Amino acid sequence: MKKITRRDFLQGSAALTLSAAFSGVIGSLGVSAEESAIPAYADIVLGEDYTDLTASVRFIHNMTNREEDGTMASFVEAFNEMYPNITLTTDGITDFAEDALLRLSAGDWGEVMFIPAVDKDEYANYFYPFGTVDEMSELINFANTCAYDGICYGVPCYGSTQGMVYNKAVFEAAGVTELPKTPDEFIAALQAIKDNTDAIPLYTNYAAGWTMGAWDAYIGIVSDGDAAYYNQKFVHDAEPFSDHGDGTGAYALYKILYDAVANGLIEEDYSTTDWESCKGMINNGEIGCMVLGSWAYVQMVEAGENGDDIGYMPFPISVDGQQYVAAAGNYSYGISSECTGDTLIASLIFVKWMTEQSGWCDIENEYPTDANGELPAMYSAFDGCTILSNEDALAGEETLLDDMNSESELSFNAGGNTKIQRIVESAFTGAETFDEIMADWTATWNEAQEYLGIETTTY
């Protein structure tokens, strides 16, 4: 008989919370007593349950700055006040996106990690299921961030929104009294910064590479006001990079970057940008703004003595006069599918403690994961905006965007940094027009659609 696993139960929309009264049934189904004793995430009461549990948990993540400034150590100390016998170690990885995948394939990562860019249909091979998306949505925001087939495999550390970090003092000195809401207004604001201050209007962060990929996150909700576009329509769109003619869509999104570079509104030498030093530069008023998710806000605030000058604003695209903001889960805690017994329970406790007790969302000024959390004050500039999250892919198409990214090699929101760097290079040298780049992307996209047999339409 095939062994019935927790995943099998969850796919039947029932959490594995079987009581001792069902021990006979459990034995007949092939579920071990140890598996049946694992609590559901929802049922763990922090500070009351398992306080005498002895186990070890290793957590690897990308927040090296929080290792360096003692934040992670403070989390360990506070966690051990509640769970003194759980040995918790944390490990910040600098090149996390690549290194995490290598560790994952080698099985060298411990019990808990931030889930890297793994195809959704591979989640079950590596990570333990927390519960159904419907169940977890009662407890956390963004429960569908790392989900497949209705099962939640990851709990976001916090949520991020897609806007732009900027220096309020630089904008004021430039005479920009209202935040730009359209591409044209934004380019005009950058020009004002160039004309009236010594600051770099828009810092591209070209050399870091991964920072270029930040532009992809504005497709759909931000550029079109459509929560269904990115995960459902994008793969079927025959002309996703066409000019809408009204300053919306992916065309308008990426053209902002091209125009800024072509008009000399970026750093003097884009090839020499430096990610770490840019934090202090924007804090000191040497940079006007940067296109980064809200996760970057606190890092800029903490990079110098002028943290009060740092703001976070909505991305400058409006759809029929309305600005939209995409909110989504950031990196998600994933528990190794190899974890069992007390180690698995300890890992579940750690993830729930980080979500509900650590205060990490507040430290980062980010959108709370806890469904009962409050929105931080940094979002005051988003008053009047509509905040949405991407809708899930259609049933049976959960991996279609992954397939398109792989086949086209454009890799939207999946490490496709070089295609954005191409925009910078072409605008700077004049080697290609923006329309030529968009036409090439379209041809590549269409070829992938044809190869994968995807039905196309025009939205």
C-alpha positions as CSV (number, residue, x, y, z in Angstrom):
1,M,0.0,0.0,0.0
2,K,1.2,3.5,-0.8
3,K,2.1,5.5,2.3
4,I,-0.3,8.3,3.0
5,T,1.6,11.5,3.7
6,R,0.6,14.9,5.2
7,R,0.6,16.3,1.7
8,D,-2.0,13.7,0.7
9,F,-4.3,14.7,3.6
10,L,-3.8,18.4,2.8
11,Q,-4.6,17.9,-0.9
12,G,-7.9,16.5,0.4
13,S,-8.4,19.9,2.2
14,A,-7.9,18.4,5.6
15,A,-5.0,19.3,7.9
16,L,-3.2,16.4,9.6
17,T,-4.5,17.0,13.1
18,L,-5.5,13.4,13.8
19,S,-6.1,12.6,17.5
20,A,-5.1,9.5,19.4
21,A,-8.6,8.3,18.9
22,F,-7.7,7.5,15.3
23,S,-4.5,5.7,16.0
24,G,-5.9,2.5,14.6
25,V,-7.0,4.2,11.4
26,I,-3.6,5.9,11.2
27,G,-1.8,2.6,11.4
28,S,-4.0,1.2,8.6
29,L,-3.3,4.1,6.4
30,G,0.5,3.8,6.8
31,V,0.9,7.1,8.8
32,S,3.4,6.7,11.6
33,A,2.6,7.7,15.1
34,E,5.4,10.2,14.9
35,E,3.8,11.9,11.8
36,S,0.4,12.0,13.5
37,A,1.9,13.8,16.5
38,I,3.1,16.7,14.4
39,P,0.9,19.7,15.2
40,A,-0.7,21.9,12.6
41,Y,0.9,25.4,12.3
42,A,-2.5,26.9,13.3
43,D,-2.7,24.8,16.5
44,I,0.6,25.8,18.1
45,V,0.2,28.2,21.0
46,L,3.5,30.1,21.4
47,G,4.8,30.2,24.9
48,E,2.4,27.5,26.1
49,D,3.1,24.5,23.9
50,Y,6.4,22.5,23.7
51,T,8.3,24.9,26.0
52,D,10.4,22.0,27.2
53,L,11.2,20.7,23.7
54,T,14.8,19.9,23.0
55,A,16.0,20.2,19.4
56,S,18.3,22.1,17.1
57,V,17.3,24.4,14.2
58,R,19.5,26.1,11.7
59,F,18.1,29.0,9.6
60,I,19.8,30.3,6.5
61,H,18.7,33.6,5.0
62,N,19.8,36.6,2.8
63,M,19.8,39.3,5.4
64,T,23.5,39.6,6.1
65,N,23.0,43.2,7.4
66,R,20.8,41.7,10.2
67,E,23.6,39.3,11.1
68,E,26.1,42.1,11.2
69,D,24.0,44.5,13.3
70,G,23.1,42.0,15.9
71,T,19.4,41.7,15.0
72,M,19.6,38.0,14.4
73,A,21.4,37.5,17.7
74,S,18.6,39.4,19.5
75,F,16.0,37.2,17.8
76,V,17.9,34.1,19.1
77,E,18.1,35.5,22.6
78,A,14.4,36.4,22.7
79,F,13.3,33.1,21.2
80,N,15.3,31.2,23.8
81,E,13.6,33.0,26.6
82,M,10.4,31.3,25.5
83,Y,12.1,28.1,24.2
84,P,15.3,27.6,26.2
85,N,16.1,24.1,25.0
86,I,15.8,24.7,21.2
87,T,19.3,25.5,19.9
88,L,18.8,28.1,17.2
89,T,21.6,29.2,14.8
90,T,21.3,31.7,11.9
91,D,23.5,32.0,8.8
92,G,23.3,35.0,6.5
93,I,24.4,34.3,2.9
94,T,25.7,37.2,0.7
95,D,25.0,35.7,-2.7
96,F,21.8,34.1,-1.5
97,A,19.9,33.7,-4.7
98,E,22.6,31.5,-6.3
99,D,24.1,29.9,-3.2
100,A,20.7,28.8,-1.7
101,L,19.9,26.9,-4.9
102,L,23.3,25.1,-4.7
103,R,22.8,24.2,-1.0
104,L,19.3,23.1,-1.7
105,S,20.4,20.7,-4.4
106,A,23.2,19.4,-2.2
107,G,20.9,19.1,0.9
108,D,23.3,21.3,2.8
109,W,21.1,23.9,4.4
110,G,19.8,22.7,7.7
111,E,16.1,22.9,8.8
112,V,14.8,26.3,7.8
113,M,15.7,28.5,4.8
114,F,14.3,31.3,2.8
115,I,12.8,29.5,-0.3
116,P,14.9,30.4,-3.4
117,A,13.7,30.5,-7.0
118,V,12.5,26.9,-7.2
119,D,9.8,25.9,-9.7
120,K,6.5,25.6,-7.9
121,D,5.9,22.0,-8.8
122,E,9.2,21.2,-7.1
123,Y,8.2,22.6,-3.7
124,A,7.0,19.3,-2.3
125,N,10.4,17.7,-3.1
126,Y,12.2,20.1,-0.7
127,F,9.8,21.7,1.7
128,Y,7.3,20.6,4.4
129,P,3.6,21.7,3.8
130,F,2.3,24.2,6.4
131,G,-1.4,23.7,5.4
132,T,-3.8,24.5,2.7
133,V,-3.7,28.1,1.3
134,D,-7.2,28.6,2.5
135,E,-6.3,27.5,6.1
136,M,-3.1,29.6,6.2
137,S,-4.8,32.7,4.8
138,E,-6.7,32.9,8.0
139,L,-3.4,33.3,9.8
140,I,-1.0,35.1,7.5
141,N,-1.0,37.5,4.6
142,F,0.4,36.3,1.2
143,A,-0.2,32.6,1.9
144,N,-0.1,31.9,-1.8
145,T,3.5,33.2,-2.2
146,C,5.1,29.8,-2.2
147,A,2.1,27.6,-2.9
148,Y,1.3,24.8,-5.4
149,D,-1.8,22.9,-6.0
150,G,-3.6,24.6,-3.1
151,I,-0.8,23.8,-0.6
152,C,1.2,26.5,1.3
153,Y,4.9,25.5,1.5
154,G,6.3,28.9,2.8
155,V,5.5,31.6,5.2
156,P,6.7,35.0,4.1
157,C,9.1,36.8,6.5
158,Y,7.1,39.9,5.7
159,G,5.4,41.5,2.7
160,S,7.0,44.0,0.3
161,T,5.3,46.6,-1.9
162,Q,6.6,47.9,-5.2
163,G,7.4,51.6,-5.2
164,M,10.5,53.7,-5.2
165,V,12.8,54.8,-2.4
166,Y,13.7,58.5,-2.6
167,N,15.3,61.3,-0.7
168,K,12.7,63.9,0.3
169,A,15.2,66.6,0.8
170,V,16.6,66.2,-2.7
171,F,13.1,66.4,-4.2
172,E,12.3,69.5,-2.2
173,A,15.6,71.2,-3.2
174,A,14.8,70.4,-6.8
175,G,11.5,72.1,-6.5
176,V,9.5,68.9,-6.9
177,T,6.6,69.6,-4.5
178,E,4.3,66.8,-5.6
179,L,5.3,63.2,-6.1
180,P,5.1,62.2,-9.8
181,K,2.3,60.0,-10.8
182,T,3.0,59.4,-14.5
183,P,6.2,58.6,-16.5
184,D,6.2,62.1,-18.0
185,E,6.0,63.7,-14.5
186,F,8.7,61.4,-13.3
187,I,11.2,62.2,-16.1
188,A,10.4,65.9,-15.4
189,A,11.2,65.4,-11.7
190,L,14.5,63.7,-12.6
191,Q,15.4,66.6,-14.9
192,A,14.6,69.1,-12.1
193,I,16.9,67.2,-9.7
194,K,19.7,67.3,-12.4
195,D,19.1,71.0,-13.0
196,N,18.8,72.2,-9.4
197,T,20.9,69.9,-7.3
198,D,24.2,68.0,-7.3
199,A,22.4,64.7,-6.7
200,I,22.3,61.8,-9.2
201,P,18.6,61.9,-10.2
202,L,18.1,58.1,-10.7
203,Y,20.7,55.6,-9.5
204,T,20.4,52.5,-11.7
205,N,22.5,50.1,-9.6
206,Y,23.5,48.5,-12.9
207,A,26.7,46.8,-11.7
208,A,25.0,44.8,-8.9
209,G,23.0,43.0,-11.5
210,W,20.2,41.7,-9.3
211,T,19.0,45.2,-8.6
212,M,18.2,45.6,-12.2
213,G,15.6,42.7,-11.9
214,A,13.6,44.9,-9.5
215,W,12.0,46.5,-12.5
216,D,10.2,43.3,-13.4
217,A,8.1,43.4,-10.2
218,Y,6.0,46.3,-11.6
219,I,4.4,44.3,-14.4
220,G,0.7,43.8,-14.0
221,I,-0.7,45.5,-11.0
222,V,1.5,48.6,-11.0
223,S,1.7,49.1,-14.8
224,D,-1.9,48.0,-15.7
225,G,-3.9,48.0,-12.4
226,D,-4.8,44.4,-13.1
227,A,-4.2,41.8,-10.4
228,A,-4.9,38.9,-12.8
229,Y,-2.4,40.0,-15.4
230,Y,1.0,38.8,-14.2
231,N,0.1,35.2,-13.2
232,Q,-2.8,34.6,-15.6
233,K,-2.7,36.8,-18.7
234,F,1.0,37.5,-19.2
235,V,1.9,34.1,-20.6
236,H,-1.0,34.3,-23.1
237,D,-0.4,37.9,-24.2
238,A,0.8,38.0,-27.8
239,E,1.9,41.7,-27.4
240,P,2.9,42.2,-23.8
241,F,5.5,44.9,-24.7
242,S,3.4,47.0,-27.1
243,D,2.9,50.7,-26.5
244,H,-0.6,51.3,-25.0
245,G,-0.2,55.0,-25.8
246,D,-1.4,56.2,-22.4
247,G,1.7,55.7,-20.2
248,T,0.7,52.3,-18.9
249,G,1.8,48.7,-19.5
250,A,5.2,47.0,-19.5
251,Y,6.3,49.2,-22.4
252,A,5.8,52.4,-20.4
253,L,7.4,50.8,-17.4
254,Y,10.7,49.9,-19.0
255,K,10.7,53.1,-21.2
256,I,11.1,55.1,-18.0
257,L,14.5,53.5,-17.5
258,Y,15.5,54.0,-21.2
259,D,14.5,57.6,-21.2
260,A,16.2,58.4,-17.9
261,V,19.5,56.9,-19.2
262,A,19.2,58.5,-22.7
263,N,18.6,61.9,-21.1
264,G,21.6,61.7,-18.8
265,L,19.5,61.4,-15.6
266,I,21.5,58.6,-14.1
267,E,25.0,58.2,-12.7
268,E,27.9,59.3,-14.9
269,D,29.3,55.8,-15.3
270,Y,26.7,53.1,-14.8
271,S,29.3,50.3,-14.9
272,T,30.8,51.5,-11.6
273,T,27.7,51.6,-9.4
274,D,28.1,50.0,-6.0
275,W,25.2,48.5,-4.1
276,E,26.6,48.9,-0.6
277,S,27.7,52.5,-1.0
278,C,24.5,53.6,-2.6
279,K,22.7,53.3,0.7
280,G,24.9,56.0,2.3
281,M,24.7,58.1,-0.9
282,I,21.0,58.4,-0.9
283,N,20.9,58.9,2.9
284,N,23.4,61.8,2.4
285,G,21.5,63.4,-0.5
286,E,23.8,62.3,-3.3
287,I,21.0,60.3,-5.0
288,G,17.4,61.3,-5.7
289,C,15.8,58.0,-6.0
290,M,16.2,54.3,-6.8
291,V,13.7,51.6,-8.1
292,L,13.6,49.0,-5.3
293,G,11.0,47.2,-3.3
294,S,9.9,48.5,0.0
295,W,12.3,46.1,1.7
296,A,15.1,48.5,0.9
297,Y,13.6,51.5,2.7
298,V,15.0,50.7,6.2
299,Q,18.5,49.9,4.8
300,M,18.6,53.4,3.3
301,V,17.3,54.9,6.6
302,E,19.9,53.2,8.6
303,A,22.8,54.0,6.3
304,G,23.6,57.5,7.7
305,E,22.5,60.3,9.9
306,N,19.7,61.6,7.6
307,G,17.2,58.8,7.9
308,D,14.3,61.2,8.2
309,D,15.0,62.3,4.6
310,I,14.3,58.9,3.2
311,G,10.8,58.2,1.8
312,Y,9.0,55.6,-0.1
313,M,6.7,56.6,-2.9
314,P,4.3,54.8,-5.3
315,F,5.7,54.0,-8.7
316,P,4.9,56.8,-11.2
317,I,2.4,55.1,-13.4
318,S,-1.4,55.8,-13.3
319,V,-4.2,53.8,-14.8
320,D,-7.2,56.1,-15.6
321,G,-5.9,58.5,-13.0
322,Q,-5.4,55.8,-10.3
323,Q,-2.1,54.6,-8.9
324,Y,-1.8,50.9,-8.0
325,V,0.6,49.2,-5.6
326,A,1.6,45.6,-5.7
327,A,2.0,43.9,-2.3
328,A,3.5,40.4,-2.1
329,G,5.3,38.2,0.2
330,N,9.0,38.6,0.4
331,Y,11.3,35.6,0.9
332,S,9.4,32.8,2.7
333,Y,10.5,30.5,5.5
334,G,10.6,26.9,4.2
335,I,11.1,23.9,6.4
336,S,13.0,21.0,5.0
337,S,10.9,18.0,4.0
338,E,13.5,15.9,5.6
339,C,12.7,17.2,9.1
340,T,10.9,14.8,11.4
341,G,9.8,14.5,15.0
342,D,11.0,17.2,17.5
343,T,13.1,18.9,14.9
344,L,10.1,19.4,12.7
345,I,8.0,20.7,15.6
346,A,10.9,23.0,16.7
347,S,11.1,24.4,13.1
348,L,7.3,25.1,13.0
349,I,7.6,26.9,16.3
350,F,10.5,29.0,15.1
351,V,8.7,30.0,11.9
352,K,5.5,30.9,13.9
353,W,7.5,32.8,16.5
354,M,9.3,34.8,13.8
355,T,6.0,35.7,12.2
356,E,4.0,36.6,15.4
357,Q,6.6,37.5,18.1
358,S,9.9,38.6,16.6
359,G,8.7,42.1,15.4
360,W,10.8,41.7,12.3
361,C,8.1,43.3,10.1
362,D,8.2,46.4,12.4
363,I,12.0,46.5,12.3
364,E,12.0,46.5,8.5
365,N,8.9,48.8,8.3
366,E,7.3,46.2,6.0
367,Y,3.9,44.9,5.3
368,P,3.0,42.5,8.1
369,T,2.8,38.7,7.5
370,D,0.7,38.2,10.6
371,A,-2.9,38.7,9.4
372,N,-3.5,40.8,12.5
373,G,-0.5,43.0,12.0
374,E,-0.7,46.8,11.4
375,L,0.6,48.7,8.4
376,P,3.7,50.8,9.3
377,A,3.8,54.6,9.0
378,M,6.1,54.6,6.0
379,Y,3.1,53.9,3.8
380,S,1.6,57.3,4.3
381,A,2.6,58.3,0.8
382,F,0.4,55.5,-0.5
383,D,-2.8,57.2,0.7
384,G,-5.2,57.2,-2.2
385,C,-3.5,54.3,-4.0
386,T,-5.1,50.9,-4.5
387,I,-3.0,48.1,-2.9
388,L,-3.5,44.7,-4.6
389,S,-1.8,41.3,-4.6
390,N,-1.3,39.2,-7.7
391,E,-4.0,36.6,-8.2
392,D,-2.9,33.0,-8.5
393,A,-2.3,31.3,-11.8
394,L,-5.2,29.5,-13.4
395,A,-5.7,25.8,-12.5
396,G,-3.4,23.7,-14.6
397,E,-1.2,26.6,-15.5
398,E,0.7,27.0,-12.2
399,T,4.1,26.4,-13.9
400,L,3.4,28.0,-17.2
401,L,5.2,31.3,-16.4
402,D,8.2,29.3,-15.1
403,D,8.2,27.5,-18.5
404,M,7.9,30.7,-20.4
405,N,10.7,32.3,-18.5
406,S,13.0,29.3,-19.1
407,E,12.2,28.9,-22.7
408,S,12.4,32.6,-23.6
409,E,15.3,33.2,-21.2
410,L,13.8,36.6,-20.4
411,S,13.2,35.4,-16.8
412,F,10.8,37.9,-15.5
413,N,11.1,38.2,-11.7
414,A,13.4,35.2,-11.9
415,G,16.9,36.6,-12.3
416,G,16.4,38.2,-15.7
417,N,18.8,41.0,-14.9
418,T,20.7,41.1,-18.1
419,K,17.7,42.1,-20.2
420,I,17.3,45.2,-18.0
421,Q,21.0,45.9,-18.2
422,R,20.6,45.8,-22.0
423,I,18.1,48.7,-21.7
424,V,20.7,50.8,-19.9
425,E,23.5,49.9,-22.2
426,S,21.5,50.6,-25.4
427,A,20.1,53.9,-24.1
428,F,23.6,55.0,-23.0
429,T,25.3,54.1,-26.3
430,G,22.4,54.5,-28.7
431,A,23.1,51.0,-30.0
432,E,19.4,50.1,-30.0
433,T,16.2,52.1,-29.8
434,F,13.8,51.2,-27.1
435,D,11.2,50.0,-29.7
436,E,13.9,47.7,-31.2
437,I,14.4,46.1,-27.8
438,M,10.7,45.7,-27.2
439,A,10.2,44.2,-30.6
440,D,13.0,41.7,-29.9
441,W,11.5,40.8,-26.6
442,T,8.1,40.3,-28.2
443,A,9.6,38.0,-30.9
444,T,11.4,35.9,-28.3
445,W,8.2,35.7,-26.2
446,N,6.1,34.7,-29.1
447,E,8.6,32.0,-30.1
448,A,8.4,30.5,-26.6
449,Q,4.6,30.6,-26.7
450,E,4.6,28.7,-29.9
451,Y,7.1,26.2,-28.7
452,L,5.1,25.5,-25.6
453,G,1.8,25.4,-27.4
454,I,0.3,28.3,-25.5
455,E,-2.9,29.8,-26.8
456,T,-2.4,33.6,-27.3
457,T,-4.5,36.7,-27.4
458,T,-4.1,40.5,-27.1
459,Y,-5.1,42.3,-24.0
